[in-house]
Amino acid sequence: MNRRTALTALLLGSSALLSAAHAAPGTWRGTITMVAADYTPNFPGVKNQLKVFQQIANEYEKKYPGIKIKFHTEPIPDTNTMIRVKAAAGELFDVYWAQAYSLNSTLPKGVAADLAPAFRQPNPYIPGNKAWQDVMDKAQLAEGRNPSGAVYTLSGDRVVYTIFYNKDLFKKAGISKAPTSWAELIAASKKLQAAGVYPMHAVPAYPWWSRHFLSDLYSKDYAKLTGYDGLPGQSPLDEAVAIHKGILTPKDPRFMSWWPTMKQFTDTWPRDYLTADPGKNYDAFQDFVGQKEAMLYEGSYKTREMLDAGVKFPVGAFNFPRLTKKESPYATGVNTANAYTGTGGFQYAMSTPLANKSMREKGKTQAVLDWMRYFGTPKNLQRLTAEQGTYVPTWPGTTAKLALSNFDAAAIQAQIKQPERSIGVANASANLGWGDMQRVFGLYLSGNITLDQAKQQAQTVLDRAAADYARKNKVDLSKY
Amino acid sequence: MTALPGFRSAPASRRSLLARLRGGWPAYLFLLPTLLLVGYFSYFPAYTAITRAFTDWDGLNVPTFTGLENFQRAVTDPVMGQATLNMAIWVGLGLLLAVVPPLLISELIFHLRGKKRQYAYRTLFVLPIVIPSLVLLLVWGAFYRSDGLLNALLGAVGLEGLRHDWLSDPDTALLSLIFLGFPYVDAFNFLLLYAGLQNIPDEVFDAARIDGATGWRRVLRIDLPLLRPQLGLIALLAIIGNVQYFISPLVLTSGGPGFATTVPALLMYQTATRDGEYGYAMAMAVLLMIVVVALTGLSRLLGRGNR
């Protein structure tokens, strides 16, 4: 049997096993390894230790003696490299955290099992459940779907992005209240700058900021832009089609009408990071904790890091300000504070026999899937997110319990209640070109190119990204 | 009649390969593990890179043969065009930096009076070799910041107008990275040239002095011609090293602003590790290898032509 035949057999075998899997873990006995990422229990060196995932594992082990759940408790600095390297050796973890968009684009096919067949079957650990996917967030499920229909992650939470601020530094600059409009935000930034305080000190990450602006500017076309694939939420396919049609590109006047506003804002920031890679954003948090910058646009997971870092100064949060006609004639004025809520820590994939030799053991795939079904219930998701306190659960019936007791969290709590309607471009999957878009964005914000030059370059980037997406995924965009 | 030194005797040259292997078996036996390791860790990956450059490969699954598609994509990619131009600038200036400052310093130290003084200066220039290169890069990254040492120094000496955002301006970012590491004295190159100067017999210097060849004239007429082997080696290593180099753009600028500091080796690295396109990255690696071979051949040819 050659390698290609063996691979096909393994993949078909794993799919067949998934679709034939039942509730009971079968006769397989052994240890299931898992990378629980931000929900890892007993992670060394963490002040506020998490316990819930271990409790869930203990309950499962008690139910099925002979099966052990072992959590990986070492830091993984680069998840995708870990997945590639371990998969190439056939030693990937049985269950592991990975970004759905990476599994759909840059990571090799065959590192994660397609969970879609299992999602269509009942989860026996959810009373009365007819299909596991019935308890999931439909938009999130659709957003993580591969163009082939495969779904590689069990996703159940999101990161909420907001603007944290140092109340002391605001007071020092004579700012009495948090900004609610762009005019106020830019005015406050200028005051902070004049007072010798960095308003922000970060790489202005295009994938995050653009979602707020585009979700406002394109709000009237929301249904159209998310509907090309016939599923809720904006999938990579929806994005590629919109690029192909020239809607989510500089050909549409709305697309870059917000760039000058963002430039006014970033003109008050130190220039060092404006052209940098968002992966090099590490100084931003340190500078906020060290009280060198007054604001920090970051995910809700930073609240826990602030607690761990022993932040003593009063921290508040305010939402992305609404756009008005002053900022763009195309502004629709909708509240887009909740537009960027990226996928979070409860996002787990299951190894294939190709990436993990132990999955070839008879019955192991069913057992691992059964473990995922066990912890993948709304009840357990609620327990996990409530303890961790920095992610928002997405499954219907679950509620957010953020560990923000030391902070003025009213804005974040209000934001979570907003509907999650989000339009983005160049960021749903790695080969939709956000890296190159970030370069154009940085060059414009730092004053190295004009808006017209930026438009031209952005158009080139997006055309190439859509073509790459279509080529890699064998999609005919002209069909839509 | 005895055989001339350096010439094999006629019967020996006619001995079969097998007989020669049999005769030298202990030596071959000792070499075998090394050869096997070199073969497995050096030649086999190179063979893999060349063969997989013609495929679409994600690093895990079975590669799909795509012919010349990857090469076509690489040579028509505008980013690769800019990266190649950046590399050409880097190789040219890198060559100057690899040769000129170490030569200047080795000349100055070699002609210092007093062995102790020579030793002290030599140590001073070689000592930085113990600093890990990544630390050096990060320190230089801090120097280049808008509030970094470089701008502070310019401000302190009244050259406010020259203060600059060194790494975030596409006009200065590449040059900033190339000139990173002042005083640019590569310790290895410096020691190589210094040893070369030490190898020149005193009689040659004495004769030159009598003929009036002192100062710059001596450097041009005596030192440089006699340092040609060392200079040739440094040039060769500088070309190969700079074509393959991508660490400082990776650490400090990620190839930006825009693509101002992107070089083909960085593009290759990002294509493989970030985008997971190993087949395409290997095509880039093969193209780089061709460039290295061509430039090396050219430098050897020029070196030979000057003899």
Interface residues (C-beta under 8 A of the other chain):
Chain A: R3 R4 L7 N80 T81 R84 A87 A88 S105 T106 L107 P108 K109 G110 V111 P270 R271 D272 Y273 L274 T275 A276 D277 G279 K280 L354 A355 A430 N431 G435 R439 V440 G442 L443 S446 N448 I449 T460
Chain B: D58 G59 L60 N61 V62 P78 R145 S146 D147 D165 L167 S168 D169 P170 T253 S254 G256 P257 G258 F259 T273 R274 D275 G276
